[in-house]
């Protein structure tokens, strides 16, 4: 047959999955072979990823994929969240559990970095927005620790999984750009930045690019998974957002995208970075994408805010001796009926980054800005979704202004596609049509790059996206309502909204 099957390993902040993509020249379908929870664990006060449990989920997923396909997989690709890493000893042993980017160990690291390299110079050299957890801040915070001192090698999370599967170390470029140690013009290491900060670049194995070979499965992996052939692992956009943007089913170049999930990543795809001082002040990032592209976007807190509210409400209910948990469908229906734009918060504010007490932090932000404090879960949910829609609009407006590009439609991909209220509010806020889908954009982008490498499909991003457009279910939302209400809500937040970190 002309159909090929690829396994996409896609690890997100709340769950991991192994998805089989079935690809033929005019056909593209997904089958979820395995989904498993990602449960971060606090140890001695530090928040860690439970990396071995995630790796076991990957092995179980590959086993399920082998069964589902009758052991006919062509290759495997891996994408995960960005910035985090594992440290290895010379013999390959993992020296410590990777620390979660939401851990507070980076508090104060930005000041240390700024003392060595002023923010304007750092931005001009890397084009990366300031997020307190960028790898450079983590490395500065870890300086002098036993693990970093002993480390022979540093592997970003997808590269670590890939190393365990194949024994071949490498550093995939799209994810490497989120370390803040890559120059987006040369798409190579920013050696002067590393020098200024005392970061040893020899910790990183050589760069690989999406489409490059990344080794073949080790014998022990074949034994664990029941796969019988030493399958190749192919480098894909190993940053989940890079793969998700490949998975945007755009048919014209003038689109904006919002990759939704734990985060909302909202912006534009460009062919060259924007490194102006204005862009830095607006805290826009230039992450590297597949096929020489640049993802010009801003991080917005995303559905994390709602997930954390639900966790808090469920904890309260459990404390009261009640076993019931939040019914998300009912909650979203109630939120849809709640007063629109009653109060909005700055969904870009790093104050919402850490876990715990989310409803309280949202209430505080409303109080601080002189707005009514949401009283019920439905009101809080409406506040979160209105705030996300407002932040989406602001990111897209800023991106168009700063890049000089025009936008005629907004694509929403990722888990937020299932949240029809968020999609409609985003269309209303932006005053633009929203095309929602696919939800599994990262897995699709991962599969498409593998399929192209295997020669099953050909072409650039426009051709890959045309295949998505013709095969994936999409839903369009037209803007409704009184657009000026969004302007007034934005004005209420006013200058408080300028991301503090950038200044
Ligand atoms: C989304 C994402 C974002 C990155 C954040 C932290 O899953 O990869 O792009 O900023 O997680 O790594």
Boltz pocket constraint, residues with backbone or C-beta under 6 A from the ligand:
constraints:
  - pocket:
      binder: B
      contacts: [[A, 12], [A, 13], [A, 80], [A, 81], [A, 82], [A, 83], [A, 84], [A, 101], [A, 239], [A, 240], [A, 241], [A, 261], [A, 262], [A, 263], [A, 265], [A, 299]]
      max_distance: 6.0
